[in-house]
Amino acid sequence: MNAELAARRFSAPLPDDIPRIWLPGMAAVVAYLNTYTVLVPANEAFYIRTINACLPRVADPALRAAAQGFIHQEAEHGVAHKRYWRNLEAQGYRFRGFERAVDKLTFRVMEKIAPLSLRLSMVACVEHINAFLAHEFLSQRVLADADPQMRALMEWHFAEEIEHKQVSFDVLRAVAPSYAMRLLGLAATAPLFYLVLGVGTLRFLAQDGQLLRGATWRGLWRHLFGGHRMAARTLKHLWDYARPGFDPANLDDAALAREVIERYAGRDWLAPAGRGVPARPRPA
């Protein structure tokens, strides 16, 4: 376990002229990642609250330190993505009602009805999903032709998901090591994750007038079944997570994350963040 997880602030500009379809020819992927952006602040806040609640049960000092680093990185993700909300609103998108509904009907409900062990298992599962999305988007250079600032925002986030992919899983092993609990978290999380992202993606495509265009669905087919083969790759990653002997370290992609961080730090688009109280997403 690497206890040193640097908290970085995304300091790249997000100018007003970022195009609506900021990844040419991939309107569905843009709508998917815009939905991801809208959901990040509430997602990350749920992860932070859950890991914080588990810290008193973590005896290993190195794991506690890593969990604190995880919390700081996730907090900065929420801040950075919420900055982009201003761009989305300036472009005329409507999404705040959707975001509030997801927060209330998923995260807030789960905190009321689910035991901490299940919430932690759900966090570990969704962090695995985030990490394999990061691996595929970075290793396949899916965002190579994207608007530079949006490519930076997404790739920086993905790089840090790879950096801290071990943390929530190790906290789960320390606090609730039951294999049955891991499977329950997978069953509760994966369908909900893709349902919510799917609904949000359709909403963005409809607002863009892209929902009924053949080019939109051809681009999505290429992403899911053609060159990127994301459908098959997603099923493989989820199957790996369900195996009893799964460990996030089995997929060694640290070099992918390191290359991204070095590239954007070299452009002064990343800045060290304070390590005191985690930053909170500011009202947009």
PLY file of the C-alpha trace (Angstrom):
ply
format ascii 1.0
element vertex 284
property float x
property float y
property float z
element edge 283
property int vertex1
property int vertex2
end_header
0.00 0.00 0.00
1.39 3.36 -1.07
0.52 5.82 1.69
1.75 8.83 -0.30
-1.09 10.07 -2.48
-0.50 13.65 -3.56
-3.48 15.97 -3.54
-3.43 18.11 -6.69
-5.65 20.98 -7.71
-6.75 21.11 -11.34
-5.72 24.63 -12.34
-6.13 24.50 -16.12
-8.46 27.15 -17.56
-11.94 26.12 -18.65
-12.69 28.86 -21.22
-16.13 29.76 -22.50
-15.38 28.54 -26.03
-15.14 24.82 -25.20
-17.37 23.24 -27.89
-20.51 21.35 -26.96
-19.24 18.22 -28.73
-15.72 18.46 -27.37
-14.67 15.03 -28.71
-15.32 15.20 -32.48
-17.43 12.39 -33.90
-18.17 10.94 -30.44
-21.31 12.75 -29.27
-22.44 9.80 -27.14
-19.08 9.58 -25.34
-19.23 13.34 -24.69
-22.75 13.00 -23.26
-21.58 10.07 -21.12
-18.62 12.02 -19.74
-20.73 15.15 -19.22
-23.05 12.99 -17.12
-20.00 11.67 -15.27
-18.96 15.27 -14.59
-22.40 16.17 -13.24
-22.39 13.17 -10.88
-18.80 13.47 -9.63
-19.33 15.95 -6.74
-22.11 13.93 -5.08
-20.31 10.65 -5.82
-17.06 11.84 -4.31
-18.82 13.28 -1.27
-20.42 9.87 -0.65
-17.04 8.14 -0.95
-15.46 10.63 1.46
-18.22 10.28 4.06
-18.03 6.49 3.85
-14.24 6.22 4.11
-14.19 8.77 6.94
-16.71 6.67 8.85
-14.48 3.62 8.41
-11.22 5.21 9.57
-11.71 4.42 13.30
-11.83 0.72 12.32
-8.57 0.81 10.32
-5.63 -0.20 12.50
-2.85 -0.09 9.89
-1.21 3.39 9.94
-0.10 3.10 6.30
-3.64 2.31 5.18
-5.04 5.16 7.27
-2.55 7.54 5.62
-3.50 6.24 2.18
-7.18 6.70 3.01
-6.52 10.32 3.96
-4.75 10.84 0.65
-7.70 9.24 -1.13
-10.07 11.65 0.62
-8.04 14.69 -0.45
-7.80 13.55 -4.06
-11.52 12.83 -4.26
-12.37 16.20 -2.76
-10.33 17.95 -5.45
-12.13 15.96 -8.14
-15.44 17.33 -6.90
-14.11 20.90 -6.97
-12.69 20.59 -10.49
-15.74 19.00 -12.08
-18.06 21.50 -10.48
-16.04 24.26 -12.15
-17.10 22.80 -15.49
-20.77 23.00 -14.52
-20.59 26.73 -15.33
-19.59 25.87 -18.90
-22.43 23.37 -19.21
-24.96 25.91 -17.97
-23.58 28.61 -20.28
-24.14 26.19 -23.17
-27.79 25.87 -22.14
-27.77 22.40 -20.61
-30.25 21.58 -17.85
-28.95 19.03 -15.35
-29.25 20.29 -11.78
-32.60 18.65 -11.13
-31.21 15.34 -12.37
-28.12 15.72 -10.18
-30.18 16.51 -7.05
-32.52 13.58 -7.70
-29.64 11.14 -8.05
-28.02 12.41 -4.86
-31.23 12.14 -2.84
-32.52 8.86 -4.27
-29.24 6.96 -4.22
-26.55 8.26 -1.89
-28.79 9.80 0.77
-31.16 6.83 0.77
-28.28 4.34 1.00
-26.85 6.23 3.98
-30.18 5.88 5.76
-30.92 2.22 5.04
-27.63 0.43 4.33
-25.10 -0.65 6.96
-21.62 0.86 6.73
-20.15 -2.42 5.48
-22.46 -2.42 2.44
-21.83 1.25 1.71
-18.10 0.59 1.86
-18.49 -2.39 -0.47
-20.37 -0.17 -2.91
-17.60 2.43 -2.77
-14.96 -0.24 -3.42
-16.95 -1.50 -6.41
-17.54 1.89 -8.00
-13.89 2.78 -7.45
-13.00 -0.38 -9.39
-15.32 0.80 -12.18
-13.66 4.23 -12.12
-10.22 2.63 -12.24
-10.97 0.37 -15.21
-12.63 3.25 -17.08
-9.46 5.19 -16.43
-7.30 2.32 -17.65
-9.25 1.91 -20.88
-9.60 5.61 -21.69
-5.91 6.26 -21.07
-4.43 3.10 -22.57
-6.57 3.38 -25.71
-6.06 7.16 -25.98
-9.82 7.61 -26.38
-9.53 11.34 -25.65
-6.59 12.06 -27.95
-8.66 14.31 -30.25
-10.68 16.00 -27.50
-10.66 19.70 -26.65
-7.36 20.18 -24.77
-8.88 21.46 -21.53
-11.54 18.75 -21.39
-8.97 16.11 -22.22
-6.85 17.42 -19.34
-9.76 17.44 -16.86
-10.78 13.89 -17.67
-7.29 12.42 -17.98
-6.10 14.00 -14.72
-9.13 12.55 -12.94
-8.57 9.16 -14.56
-4.87 9.18 -13.62
-5.70 9.77 -9.96
-8.34 7.04 -10.05
-5.54 4.68 -11.04
-3.26 6.08 -8.33
-5.71 5.42 -5.52
-7.53 2.37 -6.93
-6.15 0.16 -4.14
-7.35 2.24 -1.20
-11.07 1.60 -0.86
-10.57 -2.09 -1.66
-7.95 -2.40 1.08
-10.22 -0.56 3.52
-12.98 -3.03 2.61
-10.61 -5.95 3.29
-9.72 -4.42 6.66
-13.23 -3.49 7.78
-15.58 -5.96 6.04
-13.49 -8.76 4.48
-16.42 -11.04 3.63
-16.39 -12.18 0.01
-20.21 -12.28 0.11
-20.22 -8.59 1.09
-17.99 -7.76 -1.86
-20.39 -9.56 -4.22
-23.37 -7.81 -2.63
-21.70 -4.45 -3.22
-21.05 -5.41 -6.85
-24.67 -6.49 -7.36
-25.99 -3.28 -5.80
-23.58 -0.92 -7.55
-22.88 -1.95 -11.14
-26.49 -1.96 -12.45
-27.26 1.33 -10.67
-24.05 2.95 -11.95
-24.80 2.19 -15.58
-28.53 2.94 -15.26
-27.89 6.42 -13.89
-25.14 7.16 -16.40
-27.31 5.84 -19.21
-30.25 8.06 -18.28
-27.97 11.09 -17.98
-26.34 10.33 -21.33
-29.72 10.16 -23.08
-30.73 13.46 -21.46
-27.62 15.23 -22.73
-27.99 13.75 -26.22
-31.62 14.89 -26.35
-30.69 18.42 -25.31
-28.01 18.47 -28.02
-30.38 17.26 -30.73
-28.09 14.25 -31.18
-30.35 11.52 -29.83
-31.94 10.48 -33.14
-28.94 11.02 -35.39
-27.42 7.97 -37.05
-23.91 9.36 -36.58
-24.43 9.39 -32.81
-25.28 5.71 -32.69
-22.54 4.74 -35.14
-20.01 6.48 -32.89
-21.42 4.71 -29.85
-21.23 1.36 -31.67
-17.55 1.98 -32.46
-16.90 2.82 -28.82
-18.75 -0.18 -27.39
-18.21 -2.90 -30.00
-15.75 -1.60 -32.59
-12.30 -0.22 -32.05
-12.55 0.47 -28.31
-14.57 -2.69 -27.52
-15.71 -1.12 -24.25
-18.68 -3.46 -23.79
-16.56 -6.61 -23.75
-13.79 -4.94 -21.77
-16.27 -3.72 -19.16
-17.70 -7.22 -18.69
-14.18 -8.62 -18.31
-13.24 -6.03 -15.66
-16.46 -6.67 -13.72
-15.90 -10.43 -13.91
-12.37 -9.95 -12.60
-13.75 -8.02 -9.62
-16.12 -10.91 -8.83
-13.29 -13.45 -8.60
-12.34 -14.44 -5.02
-8.65 -13.71 -5.61
-9.13 -10.27 -7.16
-6.69 -7.53 -6.20
-6.51 -4.10 -7.91
-2.72 -4.45 -8.06
-3.10 -7.30 -10.56
-3.48 -4.69 -13.30
-0.23 -2.73 -13.31
-1.04 0.58 -14.98
0.84 2.99 -12.71
2.93 4.15 -15.68
-0.23 5.37 -17.44
-1.13 7.55 -14.48
2.41 8.82 -14.02
2.69 9.92 -17.66
-0.54 11.92 -17.44
0.38 13.64 -14.18
3.84 14.58 -15.45
2.43 15.89 -18.73
-0.09 18.25 -17.14
2.12 19.26 -14.23
4.70 20.27 -16.83
2.13 22.63 -18.37
1.31 24.11 -14.95
-2.22 22.76 -15.21
-1.90 20.93 -11.89
-0.98 22.56 -8.59
-0.31 21.06 -5.16
-3.40 21.19 -2.97
-3.34 21.79 0.77
-3.31 18.74 2.99
-5.29 20.23 5.88
-9.06 20.09 5.66
-10.12 18.51 2.34
-11.43 21.00 -0.15
-15.18 20.94 -0.62
-16.93 21.56 -3.94
-17.80 25.25 -4.01
-21.31 26.33 -5.01
-21.46 26.94 -8.73
0 1
1 2
2 3
3 4
4 5
5 6
6 7
7 8
8 9
9 10
10 11
11 12
12 13
13 14
14 15
15 16
16 17
17 18
18 19
19 20
20 21
21 22
22 23
23 24
24 25
25 26
26 27
27 28
28 29
29 30
30 31
31 32
32 33
33 34
34 35
35 36
36 37
37 38
38 39
39 40
40 41
41 42
42 43
43 44
44 45
45 46
46 47
47 48
48 49
49 50
50 51
51 52
52 53
53 54
54 55
55 56
56 57
57 58
58 59
59 60
60 61
61 62
62 63
63 64
64 65
65 66
66 67
67 68
68 69
69 70
70 71
71 72
72 73
73 74
74 75
75 76
76 77
77 78
78 79
79 80
80 81
81 82
82 83
83 84
84 85
85 86
86 87
87 88
88 89
89 90
90 91
91 92
92 93
93 94
94 95
95 96
96 97
97 98
98 99
99 100
100 101
101 102
102 103
103 104
104 105
105 106
106 107
107 108
108 109
109 110
110 111
111 112
112 113
113 114
114 115
115 116
116 117
117 118
118 119
119 120
120 121
121 122
122 123
123 124
124 125
125 126
126 127
127 128
128 129
129 130
130 131
131 132
132 133
133 134
134 135
135 136
136 137
137 138
138 139
139 140
140 141
141 142
142 143
143 144
144 145
145 146
146 147
147 148
148 149
149 150
150 151
151 152
152 153
153 154
154 155
155 156
156 157
157 158
158 159
159 160
160 161
161 162
162 163
163 164
164 165
165 166
166 167
167 168
168 169
169 170
170 171
171 172
172 173
173 174
174 175
175 176
176 177
177 178
178 179
179 180
180 181
181 182
182 183
183 184
184 185
185 186
186 187
187 188
188 189
189 190
190 191
191 192
192 193
193 194
194 195
195 196
196 197
197 198
198 199
199 200
200 201
201 202
202 203
203 204
204 205
205 206
206 207
207 208
208 209
209 210
210 211
211 212
212 213
213 214
214 215
215 216
216 217
217 218
218 219
219 220
220 221
221 222
222 223
223 224
224 225
225 226
226 227
227 228
228 229
229 230
230 231
231 232
232 233
233 234
234 235
235 236
236 237
237 238
238 239
239 240
240 241
241 242
242 243
243 244
244 245
245 246
246 247
247 248
248 249
249 250
250 251
251 252
252 253
253 254
254 255
255 256
256 257
257 258
258 259
259 260
260 261
261 262
262 263
263 264
264 265
265 266
266 267
267 268
268 269
269 270
270 271
271 272
272 273
273 274
274 275
275 276
276 277
277 278
278 279
279 280
280 281
281 282
282 283
